[in-house]
Structure formats: C-alpha cells, structure tokens
C-alpha cells in the first residue's frame, strides 16, 4: 500500500476538489443548495477554501522526502479531517425543527479527507538507522 500512497493521495485531492463544487445539502426553507463555496447569505462561510488549501499542501508534502515534511503532512491532514468532520456536522445538522437534506458532496468531502489523512500515515521511503554515539 505504501508504494501507491502518493497516487492515492493525489486521487483523494481530486475527489476533494470535486466534492467542494458538488452540492452538500439542500435547505428547503430557503430553497437553496449549499456547496463548499456557497451558503445563503454566507452563513456557513466558504469551507471549501480551507479544505482545498490544506488538502493541496498535504498532497504536496506527501510527495517530498524530508522527515519533517512528512510529519507536517500528518499534522495538516489531521487538521483537515477535523475541519471536514466539523463541516459535516454543521451542514447536516437540524435547526429550528428542520433537517436539511444531505447531498453526495458532503459525504465525498468527508471520505476524501479521511483517505488523504490515511495516505499521510503510510509514507513511501525508508528511514535510515540512527547509530548511537558513545
């Protein structure tokens, strides 16, 4: 699996980009479909920007070979998953007795960020053996 982890991460980023433009939820009370870049009156902000920036940096870091960059990718991937879970709960939560209809983009966004995080856990490459100094 580690052999293909970089490419799986790249596919996950492409799925994340697609998910941010797909509909996330349909709110019948305002008759609007929310996406990662649109919410009625910008109530929920534009979470697609943050997800795509952190997802892109994480994917870029997956392709680098430095150890500190791999660790930074792990941190950014974890922050991205946490933010994706927050948005999943925010866009799908009921309010004032009304529950919005969740759409495919919301699920795809969550799955893509989790897969991207898993690829940071499986870095490609070898770790050199550290010798003890006496």
Number of C-alpha atoms within 10 A of each C-alpha: 10 14 11 12 21 23 15 18 26 20 16 24 23 15 18 27 21 15 23 23 16 20 19 28 23 19 18 12 9 8 9 14 19 23 23 28 17 20 19 13 7 10 8 16 13 15 18 21 14 14 23 19 12 20 29 20 14 28 26 15 21 28 18 15 13 11 12 11 16 21 16 16 28 23 14 21 28 20 17 24 23 15 17 24 17 14 20 18 12 11 23 19 13 12 8 5 5 11 16 17 15 19 18 12 22 26 14 20 29 21 19 24 29 19 20 30 25 17 27 26 17 17 23 19 11 7 7 6 6 6 6 5 4 3
